[in-house]
Amino acid sequence: MNKPPYKRKRDTSAASSDPELLERSNKKDTAQQENLTITVTAVEIQELSEEEQSDRLHLEQKIERAFYEAGKALMELCDRKLYRSTHGTFEEYCRDRFGYSRRQPYLLMEAAVVFDNLTAKCDPLDHILPTNERQVRPMTKLEPHQQQQVWQLSVQEASGKVPTGRIVKDVVQRIMETTQVPNTYQIGEICQIIAQDNPELRGKGGCWGIVIQVNDFTCTVKLWNGEYTIGLKHLKSYNYSPSECQQVQQISDRISKIYSSAMEESVQRFLEALGKLNRPYLTALEEKLLNVLESGIGIRTIQ
């Protein structure tokens, strides 16, 4: 007895070879997929209570004001000389106790002063006040009302958020260029010379100079080998403390006394390198070499 043919299998094979039937089948599958509904369960986020909101604001303000509190504490330590039982100078105390560089404590103290000036104008409840020292550093040499103006413009540029130090610096620069902010440098201040785009300062880029005269939009600075009148945009303050400025002046005087174009080239290069130091002190080796040169000059003078 012959076995009847399996028609279902034969029909399927026929359908797979028929392009029109295959296209209808694909459209049907696509329609079923489009009608498929995916249910997503929403996760409810619990709102903060009034007490939690108050705690959050309090903790955020403590973090934001950390640099300010540090600056205020350093001011009191310095003013009352509370370091005197263990250290001879405030700078040594800050280095040993907190690991600060020579400039860091003074930067924090200056930032605290600026912060106080801003809080006199800005509403703390707005929550738009500086959160670190670098944000206020460009404003330290401005008058209080200028600091407030700069900060408000910087906040606007940051779309209502806390601006970066770069934004603040750019705003300060624009205001100086457009409103001609008075020269804020002081006699005795140590500045670095920026020679960029000024061919007259070629060879002097990176050197430090001591401000000896303050003009409207320029400063006359003294280098170890001469005096130069330089525009404000070609000067950058090191923000040294008064004691550090005095140290640099002493180094400058020592170099000036012994520097001469008649010296050996290697000696000239050494003295010129001292005139480009980005720190207000000499290392032990630099001090020793300078002493040797000073002694040599003294011997020749006696003879």
C-alpha positions as CSV (number, residue, x, y, z in Angstrom):
1,M,0.0,0.0,0.0
2,N,1.4,3.3,-1.1
3,K,2.0,6.0,1.6
4,P,0.0,9.2,1.0
5,P,2.1,12.3,0.2
6,Y,2.8,14.8,3.1
7,K,1.0,17.8,1.6
8,R,1.8,20.2,4.5
9,K,5.5,19.9,3.9
10,R,5.0,20.3,0.2
11,D,2.9,23.4,0.7
12,T,5.5,25.0,2.9
13,S,8.2,24.4,0.4
14,A,6.1,26.0,-2.2
15,A,5.5,29.0,-0.1
16,S,9.2,29.5,0.5
17,S,9.8,29.5,-3.2
18,D,7.0,32.0,-3.9
19,P,8.3,35.6,-3.4
20,E,4.8,37.0,-3.1
21,L,3.8,34.6,-0.3
22,L,7.1,35.2,1.5
23,E,6.6,39.0,1.4
24,R,3.1,38.7,2.9
25,S,4.5,36.5,5.7
26,N,7.2,39.1,6.5
27,K,4.6,41.9,6.6
28,K,2.4,39.9,9.0
29,D,5.4,39.3,11.3
30,T,6.3,43.0,11.2
31,A,2.8,44.1,12.0
32,Q,2.6,41.8,15.0
33,Q,5.9,43.2,16.3
34,E,4.7,46.8,15.9
35,N,1.6,46.0,17.9
36,L,3.7,44.6,20.7
37,T,3.3,46.8,23.9
38,I,6.2,47.1,26.4
39,T,5.2,48.0,29.9
40,V,7.8,49.9,32.0
41,T,7.3,50.2,35.7
42,A,8.2,53.7,36.9
43,V,10.4,53.9,40.0
44,E,9.2,56.5,42.4
45,I,11.9,58.8,43.7
46,Q,11.4,59.8,47.3
47,E,11.5,63.5,47.8
48,L,13.8,65.0,50.6
49,S,12.1,66.1,53.7
50,E,12.6,69.7,54.9
51,E,15.1,68.5,57.4
52,E,17.1,66.6,54.8
53,Q,17.1,69.6,52.5
54,S,18.4,71.7,55.3
55,D,21.1,69.1,56.0
56,R,22.1,68.9,52.4
57,L,22.5,72.7,52.0
58,H,24.5,72.9,55.2
59,L,26.9,70.1,54.1
60,E,27.3,71.6,50.6
61,Q,28.1,75.0,52.1
62,K,30.8,73.4,54.4
63,I,32.4,71.8,51.3
64,E,32.2,75.0,49.3
65,R,33.6,77.2,52.0
66,A,36.5,74.9,52.9
67,F,39.1,77.1,51.2
68,Y,37.5,80.2,52.8
69,E,37.7,78.6,56.3
70,A,41.3,77.6,55.7
71,G,42.2,81.2,54.6
72,K,40.5,82.7,57.7
73,A,42.3,80.3,60.0
74,L,45.6,81.0,58.4
75,M,45.1,84.7,58.8
76,E,44.6,84.3,62.5
77,L,47.6,81.9,62.9
78,C,49.7,84.5,61.1
79,D,48.4,87.6,62.8
80,R,48.7,86.1,66.3
81,K,52.0,84.3,65.5
82,L,50.7,81.1,66.9
83,Y,53.5,79.2,65.2
84,R,56.3,80.9,67.2
85,S,56.7,78.1,69.7
86,T,57.9,75.6,67.0
87,H,58.9,77.6,64.0
88,G,60.8,80.7,63.2
89,T,58.7,81.8,60.2
90,F,55.1,81.4,59.1
91,E,56.2,80.0,55.8
92,E,58.2,77.2,57.5
93,Y,55.3,76.4,59.8
94,C,52.8,76.1,56.9
95,R,55.2,73.9,55.0
96,D,55.9,71.5,57.9
97,R,52.3,71.4,59.3
98,F,50.2,71.4,56.1
99,G,52.6,70.7,53.3
100,Y,52.0,74.1,51.7
101,S,54.3,75.7,49.2
102,R,55.5,79.2,50.1
103,R,52.7,80.9,48.1
104,Q,49.8,78.6,49.1
105,P,48.9,80.1,52.5
106,Y,49.0,83.6,51.1
107,L,46.8,82.7,48.2
108,L,44.2,81.2,50.6
109,M,44.3,84.2,52.8
110,E,43.8,86.6,49.8
111,A,41.0,84.4,48.6
112,A,39.2,84.6,52.0
113,V,39.3,88.4,51.7
114,V,37.7,88.3,48.3
115,F,35.1,85.8,49.5
116,D,34.1,88.2,52.3
117,N,33.8,91.1,49.7
118,L,31.6,88.9,47.5
119,T,29.3,87.8,50.4
120,A,28.7,91.5,51.1
121,K,27.0,91.8,47.7
122,C,25.9,88.3,46.7
123,D,23.0,86.6,48.5
124,P,24.4,83.3,50.0
125,L,20.9,81.8,49.6
126,D,21.5,82.0,45.8
127,H,24.2,79.4,46.3
128,I,26.4,81.0,43.7
129,L,29.6,81.8,45.5
130,P,33.2,80.6,44.9
131,T,34.0,77.0,45.8
132,N,37.8,77.1,45.4
133,E,40.7,79.5,45.6
134,R,41.5,79.5,41.9
135,Q,38.1,80.9,41.0
136,V,38.9,84.1,43.0
137,R,42.6,84.4,42.3
138,P,42.3,86.7,39.2
139,M,40.3,89.2,41.3
140,T,42.6,89.6,44.3
141,K,44.1,92.8,43.0
142,L,40.8,94.5,42.2
143,E,38.8,96.8,44.4
144,P,35.8,95.2,46.3
145,H,33.2,96.7,44.0
146,Q,35.2,95.5,40.9
147,Q,35.4,92.0,42.4
148,Q,31.6,91.9,42.8
149,Q,31.1,93.1,39.2
150,V,33.5,90.5,37.8
151,W,31.9,87.7,39.8
152,Q,28.3,88.6,38.7
153,L,29.4,88.7,35.0
154,S,31.3,85.4,35.4
155,V,28.2,83.7,36.9
156,Q,26.1,85.0,33.9
157,E,28.7,83.6,31.5
158,A,28.5,80.2,33.3
159,S,24.7,80.1,32.8
160,G,23.9,80.8,36.4
161,K,26.4,78.2,37.7
162,V,29.7,78.6,39.6
163,P,32.2,79.8,37.0
164,T,35.6,78.3,36.5
165,G,38.8,80.2,37.2
166,R,39.3,80.5,33.5
167,I,36.0,82.3,33.0
168,V,36.7,84.7,35.8
169,K,40.2,85.4,34.4
170,D,38.8,86.1,31.0
171,V,36.2,88.5,32.4
172,V,38.9,90.4,34.4
173,Q,41.0,90.7,31.3
174,R,38.1,92.1,29.2
175,I,37.2,94.6,31.9
176,M,40.8,95.8,32.1
177,E,40.9,96.2,28.4
178,T,37.5,97.9,28.0
179,T,37.2,100.0,31.1
180,Q,40.9,100.6,31.7
181,V,41.0,99.4,35.3
182,P,43.6,101.3,37.2
183,N,47.0,99.7,37.6
184,T,46.9,97.6,40.8
185,Y,50.6,96.7,41.0
186,Q,52.5,98.0,43.9
187,I,56.1,99.2,44.3
188,G,58.3,96.3,45.4
189,E,56.0,93.7,43.9
190,I,57.7,90.8,42.0
191,C,56.4,90.2,38.5
192,Q,57.3,87.8,35.7
193,I,57.9,89.3,32.3
194,I,55.7,87.9,29.4
195,A,57.5,88.6,26.2
196,Q,54.9,87.2,23.8
197,D,54.0,89.5,20.9
198,N,56.5,92.1,22.1
199,P,59.8,92.1,20.2
200,E,61.2,94.8,22.5
201,L,61.2,92.2,25.3
202,R,63.0,89.5,23.4
203,G,65.4,87.7,25.7
204,K,63.6,88.9,28.8
205,G,60.7,86.4,28.7
206,G,60.4,84.5,32.0
207,C,62.6,86.9,33.9
208,W,61.4,88.4,37.1
209,G,61.4,92.1,37.7
210,I,60.8,94.3,40.8
211,V,58.3,97.0,40.3
212,I,59.9,100.4,41.1
213,Q,57.4,102.7,39.5
214,V,53.6,102.3,38.9
215,N,52.2,104.3,36.0
216,D,48.6,104.4,34.6
217,F,48.9,101.4,32.3
218,T,52.6,100.4,32.6
219,C,55.1,99.6,35.3
220,T,58.8,100.3,35.4
221,V,60.5,97.2,36.7
222,K,64.1,96.6,37.7
223,L,66.0,93.5,36.5
224,W,69.4,92.5,37.6
225,N,70.8,94.2,34.4
226,G,68.7,97.2,33.9
227,E,65.3,99.0,34.2
228,Y,62.4,98.6,31.7
229,T,58.9,100.2,31.3
230,I,56.5,97.4,30.4
231,G,52.7,97.3,29.7
232,L,50.5,95.5,32.1
233,K,49.6,92.7,29.7
234,H,53.2,91.8,29.6
235,L,53.5,91.4,33.4
236,K,52.3,88.6,35.6
237,S,52.5,88.9,39.4
238,Y,54.0,86.1,41.4
239,N,51.8,87.1,44.3
240,Y,54.7,86.8,46.7
241,S,54.4,87.7,50.3
242,P,56.2,90.9,51.6
243,S,59.0,88.8,53.0
244,E,59.4,86.8,49.8
245,C,59.5,90.1,47.8
246,Q,62.3,91.2,50.1
247,Q,64.2,88.0,49.5
248,V,64.0,88.4,45.7
249,Q,65.2,92.0,46.0
250,Q,68.3,90.8,48.0
251,I,69.0,88.2,45.3
252,S,68.7,90.9,42.6
253,D,71.1,93.2,44.4
254,R,73.6,90.5,44.8
255,I,73.5,89.6,41.1
256,S,73.7,93.2,40.0
257,K,76.9,93.8,42.0
258,I,78.8,91.0,40.3
259,Y,77.2,90.7,36.9
260,S,79.4,91.9,34.0
261,S,79.6,91.3,30.3
262,A,83.3,90.8,30.7
263,M,82.7,87.6,32.7
264,E,83.1,84.2,31.3
265,E,80.1,83.0,29.4
266,S,79.3,80.1,31.7
267,V,79.3,82.5,34.7
268,Q,77.0,84.9,32.8
269,R,74.6,82.1,32.0
270,F,74.5,81.1,35.6
271,L,73.6,84.6,36.8
272,E,71.0,85.0,34.1
273,A,69.4,81.7,35.1
274,L,69.1,83.1,38.7
275,G,67.2,86.0,37.2
276,K,64.6,83.6,35.8
277,L,63.9,81.6,38.9
278,N,60.2,81.0,39.6
279,R,60.8,80.9,43.4
280,P,61.9,83.6,45.8
281,Y,64.8,81.7,47.3
282,L,68.1,80.0,46.3
283,T,68.8,76.4,46.8
284,A,71.8,75.4,48.9
285,L,73.9,74.8,45.8
286,E,72.9,78.0,44.1
287,E,73.7,79.9,47.3
288,K,77.1,78.3,47.6
289,L,78.0,79.1,43.9
290,L,76.9,82.7,44.3
291,N,79.0,83.0,47.5
292,V,82.0,81.8,45.5
293,L,81.5,84.4,42.8
294,E,81.0,87.1,45.4
295,S,84.2,86.1,47.2
296,G,86.1,86.1,43.9
297,I,84.9,89.7,43.1
298,G,86.0,90.8,46.6
299,I,89.5,89.3,46.3
300,R,90.1,91.1,42.9
301,T,88.8,94.4,44.4
302,I,91.3,94.1,47.3
303,Q,94.2,93.4,45.0
